[in-house]
Amino acid sequence: MLALRLARGSHPLVLLRRLLVAAASAGVGFLLLCTLSHAAAHPEHADAAVPRLLWCLVPLAATVQFAVAVTRTDPSTRPRSGLSAVGLGPVRLAVLGAVSTAVSCTLGSALALLFFLHLRGDLSGLPFDGAAAGLLDAGAPLPLAAALVLLALVPVSAAGLSAYALRAERVPAPVSPKVPDPDVLTEPEPPDPAAPPAGLPWGVALASAGLAIEAYMARGGGRGLLPLPGRTEATPAGVLAGWTLAALGLAVAGPGLAHLCGRLLQAVRPGAVRLLAGRVLMDEARRIGRPLGVVCAVLATAVAGYALYGAGSRPPGPLAALGGVLVLGCTTATLLTSALEARQDRARTARALLRLGAPASALRAATALRATALLLVFAPLTWLVAELAALPLAA
């Protein structure tokens, strides 16, 4: 009940982000129900149900990532003075954020079920009753228990990961006290917040290995695996493995590349604006670089997928298009939400700089400089990986 009251009194932008989470959850729920109905209507093709279900895991993961990012930026889950006195400490706030996320995702799953039944013709009295009866296999009964289990995947996963993310971020880990030695003078060693992330070499290695595997396996065509929903031909197994490793490499290398952009901004006698932009980018490399790397991985995979499927006479089906829209939309929204979270965290620093006499135009110039540096590094890299991934397919 407290989660519902906080949601009702939230800012309109917060409500909009929650509605977007519900819409993404509805899209994933609709894909899962379509997979279930197809399996129930074609029991003789039971082997094809598992690949279809595996394709749904990609938009499901993107939706859960977006839900966790929205929960982290929700003002109602941020610790404030006085809340601990009424029993709303960091742990309770994490539980409250998880409940709010579960409510949004459950609303989306319920809408997906109603819309699915309506298009199948199981619910009447509304326009377009049974408009997609053939596509959704309306002739076969829908297992209700299995449908409810599939629809619960997004709310349960999003709520659990949201609670874990909030608790790991805002609950300090217990530190064992150390007794200082009076005979030894020690100086404090605070950790450097701008320490470079350790994922850049691993990301480069994964992307290189993925491209090499794809180039080697695509020569012989590979084995059929994971047919795209709406198409009869299958994706070669080597191509799929290469895509996965290359995309994972971009996502892993994202924080390290963002940190490198910050260092490049401060190179060669930087001024105040470049120094500020580079230092802020280095501090936010882990928060911004990871979703940015995921977006680049999705875009590179989309270009490579178009090289494989887009040139054919038969375009991908509507379910594959819905899944692609969900993945691209959720990853982009996650990046924008993470950027908003970073802006909220540095708001106090910006106010302090303004009080010290820094012009507001300098802060805006630093923001534009950070965005330009990220674009100049990540855009060519994404295009290069996409072209290298599509080259064996075009050949």
DOFINU-725751 format. One line per 4 residues: number of its first residue (from 1); their letters; for each residue y, x, z of C-alpha. Coordinates in nm, 3 decimals, always signed. Example, Ala and Ser with C-alpha at 12.3 -4.5 7.8 and 13.67 -1.06 7.14 Angstrom:
2
1) AS) -0.450/+1.230/+0.780 | -0.106/+1.367/+0.714
***
This chain:
395
1) MLAL) +0.000/+0.000/+0.000 | +0.237/+0.287/+0.077 | +0.167/+0.438/-0.265 | +0.257/+0.108/-0.434
5) RLAR) +0.583/+0.079/-0.236 | +0.682/+0.434/-0.325 | +0.602/+0.368/-0.690 | +0.815/+0.052/-0.690
9) GSHP) +1.114/+0.239/-0.548 | +1.082/+0.548/-0.766 | +1.329/+0.671/-1.023 | +1.290/+0.517/-1.371
13) LVLL) +1.190/+0.853/-1.519 | +0.916/+0.887/-1.257 | +0.791/+0.539/-1.343 | +0.800/+0.630/-1.712
17) RRLL) +0.581/+0.934/-1.652 | +0.338/+0.720/-1.454 | +0.325/+0.467/-1.738 | +0.255/+0.748/-1.983
21) VAAA) -0.036/+0.857/-1.763 | -0.166/+0.500/-1.765 | -0.133/+0.484/-2.145 | -0.323/+0.811/-2.188
25) SAGV) -0.593/+0.689/-1.950 | -0.619/+0.368/-2.154 | -0.666/+0.568/-2.473 | -0.943/+0.781/-2.324
29) GFLL) -1.110/+0.473/-2.178 | -1.103/+0.305/-2.518 | -1.268/+0.609/-2.679 | -1.540/+0.613/-2.413
33) LCTL) -1.608/+0.242/-2.458 | -1.631/+0.285/-2.835 | -1.887/+0.562/-2.784 | -2.086/+0.341/-2.547
37) SHAA) -2.084/+0.041/-2.780 | -2.197/+0.256/-3.073 | -2.486/+0.395/-2.868 | -2.587/+0.047/-2.750
41) AHPE) -2.580/-0.092/-3.106 | -2.778/+0.196/-3.259 | -3.059/+0.290/-3.020 | -3.249/+0.450/-3.308
45) HADA) -2.971/+0.713/-3.335 | -2.965/+0.813/-2.971 | -2.915/+1.179/-3.057 | -2.578/+1.102/-3.216
49) AVPR) -2.442/+0.950/-2.892 | -2.424/+1.284/-2.709 | -2.200/+1.457/-2.968 | -1.967/+1.156/-2.972
53) LLWC) -1.945/+1.168/-2.594 | -1.873/+1.541/-2.603 | -1.581/+1.483/-2.840 | -1.433/+1.247/-2.581
57) LVPL) -1.425/+1.524/-2.320 | -1.138/+1.699/-2.498 | -0.887/+1.409/-2.470 | -1.021/+1.340/-2.121
61) AATV) -0.940/+1.695/-2.009 | -0.594/+1.675/-2.168 | -0.524/+1.344/-1.991 | -0.636/+1.478/-1.653
65) QFAV) -0.416/+1.787/-1.699 | -0.119/+1.563/-1.777 | -0.189/+1.342/-1.474 | -0.199/+1.645/-1.243
69) AVTR) +0.130/+1.776/-1.384 | +0.296/+1.437/-1.330 | +0.170/+1.423/-0.972 | +0.311/+1.767/-0.896
73) TDPS) +0.659/+1.662/-1.016 | +0.660/+1.332/-0.828 | +0.940/+1.347/-0.564 | +0.740/+1.129/-0.326
77) TRPR) +0.477/+1.404/-0.288 | +0.724/+1.680/-0.196 | +0.742/+1.779/+0.173 | +1.072/+1.689/+0.339
81) SGLS) +1.211/+1.729/+0.689 | +1.115/+1.448/+0.922 | +0.804/+1.331/+0.734 | +0.566/+1.536/+0.947
85) AVGL) +0.693/+1.355/+1.257 | +0.570/+1.022/+1.117 | +0.233/+1.162/+1.010 | +0.315/+1.254/+0.648
89) GPVR) +0.248/+1.624/+0.645 | +0.140/+1.827/+0.341 | -0.219/+1.702/+0.362 | -0.120/+1.336/+0.384
93) LAVL) +0.127/+1.379/+0.099 | -0.149/+1.532/-0.113 | -0.367/+1.230/-0.041 | -0.075/+1.000/-0.123
97) GAVS) -0.021/+1.173/-0.457 | -0.391/+1.144/-0.537 | -0.388/+0.772/-0.458 | -0.083/+0.717/-0.679
101) TAVS) -0.255/+0.902/-0.964 | -0.571/+0.700/-0.917 | -0.371/+0.375/-0.931 | -0.202/+0.473/-1.258
105) CTLG) -0.527/+0.584/-1.421 | -0.715/+0.277/-1.298 | -0.448/+0.055/-1.450 | -0.493/+0.231/-1.782
109) SALA) -0.873/+0.201/-1.766 | -0.846/-0.172/-1.691 | -0.614/-0.221/-1.988 | -0.856/-0.028/-2.208
113) LLFF) -1.142/-0.258/-2.106 | -0.939/-0.574/-2.171 | -0.815/-0.447/-2.508 | -1.164/-0.338/-2.608
117) LHLR) -1.320/-0.672/-2.520 | -1.039/-0.852/-2.698 | -1.084/-0.659/-3.023 | -1.461/-0.714/-3.005
121) GDLS) -1.410/-1.088/-2.975 | -1.556/-1.118/-2.624 | -1.220/-1.250/-2.496 | -1.050/-1.534/-2.679
125) GLPF) -0.715/-1.709/-2.667 | -0.501/-1.416/-2.790 | -0.394/-1.300/-3.137 | -0.624/-1.068/-3.329
129) DGAA) -0.938/-1.192/-3.151 | -1.232/-0.995/-3.285 | -1.017/-0.805/-3.536 | -1.231/-0.491/-3.493
133) AGLL) -1.568/-0.655/-3.431 | -1.741/-0.450/-3.698 | -1.594/-0.118/-3.588 | -1.672/-0.182/-3.221
137) DAGA) -2.028/-0.312/-3.280 | -1.968/-0.659/-3.140 | -2.322/-0.769/-3.223 | -2.475/-0.560/-2.942
141) PLPL) -2.423/-0.638/-2.572 | -2.210/-0.391/-2.376 | -2.377/-0.244/-2.065 | -2.131/-0.334/-1.790
145) AAAL) -2.249/-0.078/-1.535 | -2.230/+0.208/-1.786 | -1.885/+0.091/-1.899 | -1.752/+0.093/-1.543
149) VLLA) -1.894/+0.441/-1.481 | -1.727/+0.579/-1.794 | -1.397/+0.410/-1.713 | -1.403/+0.565/-1.365
153) LVPV) -1.418/+0.920/-1.502 | -1.045/+0.956/-1.560 | -0.923/+0.804/-1.227 | -1.173/+0.998/-1.016
157) SAAG) -1.117/+1.330/-1.194 | -0.737/+1.298/-1.199 | -0.717/+1.193/-0.834 | -0.947/+1.471/-0.714
161) LSAY) -0.774/+1.747/-0.909 | -0.429/+1.618/-0.810 | -0.520/+1.631/-0.441 | -0.662/+1.980/-0.483
165) ALRA) -0.354/+2.106/-0.670 | -0.110/+1.965/-0.415 | -0.308/+2.095/-0.119 | -0.351/+2.442/-0.270
169) ERVP) +0.020/+2.463/-0.351 | +0.178/+2.322/-0.034 | -0.070/+2.389/+0.246 | -0.042/+2.752/+0.360
173) APVS) -0.365/+2.942/+0.398 | -0.449/+3.059/+0.751 | -0.358/+3.421/+0.810 | -0.534/+3.623/+1.074
177) PKVP) -0.283/+3.790/+1.307 | -0.267/+4.166/+1.297 | -0.179/+4.375/+1.599 | +0.071/+4.642/+1.494
181) DPDV) +0.004/+4.999/+1.591 | +0.301/+5.122/+1.802 | +0.238/+5.480/+1.692 | +0.268/+5.404/+1.321
185) LTEP) +0.591/+5.290/+1.160 | +0.522/+5.051/+0.876 | +0.761/+4.880/+0.642 | +0.705/+4.527/+0.517
189) EPPD) +0.559/+4.499/+0.164 | +0.657/+4.156/+0.020 | +0.464/+4.058/-0.296 | +0.655/+4.084/-0.622
193) PAAP) +0.701/+3.732/-0.764 | +0.748/+3.879/-1.109 | +0.416/+4.064/-1.113 | +0.258/+4.039/-1.459
197) PAGL) -0.031/+3.791/-1.491 | -0.368/+3.950/-1.545 | -0.487/+3.716/-1.823 | -0.324/+3.872/-2.130
201) PWGV) -0.600/+4.128/-2.211 | -0.869/+3.867/-2.153 | -0.689/+3.616/-2.373 | -0.654/+3.865/-2.659
205) ALAS) -1.021/+3.959/-2.627 | -1.136/+3.595/-2.630 | -0.920/+3.504/-2.930 | -1.039/+3.809/-3.124
209) AGLA) -1.403/+3.738/-3.042 | -1.365/+3.374/-3.145 | -1.211/+3.461/-3.481 | -1.479/+3.723/-3.545
213) IEAY) -1.763/+3.482/-3.460 | -1.614/+3.214/-3.684 | -1.571/+3.453/-3.977 | -1.931/+3.574/-3.942
217) MARG) -2.097/+3.235/-3.894 | -1.894/+3.048/-4.156 | -2.045/+3.257/-4.437 | -2.383/+3.088/-4.416
221) GGRG) -2.256/+2.742/-4.327 | -2.405/+2.749/-3.976 | -2.602/+2.467/-3.820 | -2.481/+2.109/-3.805
225) LLPL) -2.335/+2.026/-3.466 | -2.088/+1.771/-3.325 | -1.998/+1.548/-3.622 | -1.639/+1.432/-3.605
229) PGRT) -1.622/+1.058/-3.516 | -1.579/+0.858/-3.833 | -1.743/+1.118/-4.060 | -2.102/+1.185/-4.157
233) EATP) -2.087/+1.561/-4.207 | -2.115/+1.792/-3.910 | -1.913/+2.088/-3.791 | -2.093/+2.423/-3.824
237) AGVL) -2.195/+2.557/-3.486 | -2.041/+2.899/-3.547 | -1.709/+2.746/-3.648 | -1.708/+2.531/-3.334
241) AGWT) -1.782/+2.831/-3.112 | -1.509/+3.034/-3.282 | -1.254/+2.756/-3.239 | -1.339/+2.721/-2.873
245) LAAL) -1.306/+3.091/-2.795 | -0.987/+3.134/-2.997 | -0.825/+2.831/-2.833 | -0.936/+2.947/-2.489
249) GLAV) -0.793/+3.289/-2.560 | -0.451/+3.144/-2.643 | -0.453/+2.936/-2.326 | -0.553/+3.234/-2.109
253) AGPG) -0.297/+3.464/-2.271 | -0.010/+3.215/-2.232 | +0.120/+3.331/-1.890 | +0.101/+3.696/-1.990
257) LAHL) +0.288/+3.631/-2.314 | +0.559/+3.437/-2.130 | +0.596/+3.728/-1.886 | +0.622/+3.966/-2.180
261) CGRL) +0.900/+3.752/-2.327 | +1.091/+3.788/-2.002 | +1.056/+4.166/-2.013 | +1.172/+4.178/-2.374
265) LQAV) +1.484/+3.980/-2.286 | +1.580/+4.243/-2.029 | +1.521/+4.541/-2.257 | +1.794/+4.767/-2.402
269) RPGA) +2.093/+4.737/-2.167 | +2.090/+4.363/-2.090 | +2.397/+4.169/-1.992 | +2.421/+3.916/-1.714
273) VRLL) +2.290/+3.627/-1.924 | +1.994/+3.819/-2.067 | +1.912/+3.960/-1.725 | +1.916/+3.615/-1.567
277) AGRV) +1.711/+3.459/-1.848 | +1.451/+3.734/-1.843 | +1.410/+3.735/-1.465 | +1.371/+3.357/-1.447
281) LMDE) +1.119/+3.363/-1.731 | +0.914/+3.630/-1.556 | +0.914/+3.427/-1.235 | +0.805/+3.109/-1.418
285) ARRI) +0.553/+3.276/-1.648 | +0.248/+3.134/-1.473 | +0.387/+2.782/-1.452 | +0.524/+2.757/-1.806
289) GRPL) +0.291/+2.996/-1.989 | -0.034/+2.813/-1.919 | +0.064/+2.471/-2.065 | +0.249/+2.648/-2.347
293) GVVC) -0.067/+2.841/-2.433 | -0.266/+2.517/-2.431 | -0.018/+2.354/-2.672 | -0.042/+2.655/-2.904
297) AVLA) -0.422/+2.637/-2.887 | -0.416/+2.267/-2.978 | -0.179/+2.326/-3.271 | -0.386/+2.616/-3.402
301) TAVA) -0.704/+2.410/-3.375 | -0.536/+2.119/-3.556 | -0.438/+2.343/-3.848 | -0.789/+2.488/-3.868
305) GYAL) -0.938/+2.139/-3.843 | -0.722/+2.020/-4.129 | -0.854/+2.308/-4.339 | -1.208/+2.184/-4.270
309) YGAG) -1.164/+1.805/-4.281 | -0.824/+1.732/-4.430 | -0.903/+1.857/-4.779 | -1.201/+1.621/-4.817
313) SRPP) -1.202/+1.292/-5.000 | -1.270/+1.097/-4.681 | -1.010/+1.134/-4.404 | -1.108/+1.130/-4.035
317) GPLA) -1.175/+0.789/-3.885 | -0.941/+0.598/-3.655 | -1.122/+0.711/-3.341 | -1.084/+1.078/-3.437
321) ALGG) -0.716/+1.017/-3.509 | -0.672/+0.849/-3.171 | -0.837/+1.143/-2.997 | -0.615/+1.391/-3.180
325) VLVL) -0.301/+1.198/-3.090 | -0.408/+1.186/-2.726 | -0.478/+1.559/-2.706 | -0.156/+1.662/-2.879
329) GCTT) +0.057/+1.410/-2.692 | -0.087/+1.488/-2.347 | -0.062/+1.865/-2.386 | +0.297/+1.841/-2.510
333) ATLL) +0.389/+1.605/-2.228 | +0.226/+1.844/-1.980 | +0.442/+2.128/-2.111 | +0.759/+1.921/-2.078
337) TSAL) +0.658/+1.809/-1.728 | +0.592/+2.168/-1.620 | +0.933/+2.269/-1.755 | +1.088/+1.987/-1.550
341) EARQ) +0.905/+2.107/-1.241 | +1.035/+2.460/-1.294 | +1.388/+2.325/-1.333 | +1.358/+2.134/-1.006
345) DRAR) +1.240/+2.445/-0.823 | +1.529/+2.660/-0.943 | +1.794/+2.391/-0.880 | +1.892/+2.553/-0.548
349) TARA) +1.937/+2.890/-0.717 | +2.153/+2.732/-0.988 | +2.375/+2.566/-0.726 | +2.412/+2.895/-0.542
353) LLRL) +2.518/+3.073/-0.860 | +2.775/+2.803/-0.933 | +2.919/+2.838/-0.581 | +2.949/+3.213/-0.635
357) GAPA) +3.163/+3.153/-0.942 | +2.909/+3.178/-1.226 | +3.019/+2.964/-1.522 | +2.798/+2.669/-1.613
361) SALR) +2.799/+2.787/-1.973 | +2.619/+3.105/-1.866 | +2.338/+2.903/-1.711 | +2.306/+2.692/-2.027
365) AATA) +2.307/+3.005/-2.241 | +2.028/+3.156/-2.027 | +1.821/+2.840/-2.071 | +1.868/+2.845/-2.449
369) LRAT) +1.785/+3.214/-2.458 | +1.456/+3.158/-2.272 | +1.355/+2.878/-2.509 | +1.442/+3.089/-2.813
373) ALLL) +1.243/+3.387/-2.688 | +0.935/+3.172/-2.624 | +0.965/+3.011/-2.966 | +1.000/+3.345/-3.146
377) VFAP) +0.685/+3.481/-2.976 | +0.453/+3.179/-2.958 | +0.528/+3.017/-3.296 | +0.426/+3.315/-3.515
381) LTWL) +0.124/+3.380/-3.293 | +0.007/+3.019/-3.327 | +0.053/+3.031/-3.704 | -0.135/+3.362/-3.726
385) VAEL) -0.434/+3.239/-3.525 | -0.443/+2.913/-3.722 | -0.436/+3.096/-4.056 | -0.707/+3.340/-3.948
389) AALP) -0.922/+3.052/-3.821 | -0.876/+2.854/-4.143 | -0.936/+3.149/-4.377 | -1.319/+3.150/-4.357
393) LAA) -1.325/+2.771/-4.398 | -1.107/+2.782/-4.709 | -1.330/+3.052/-4.857
***
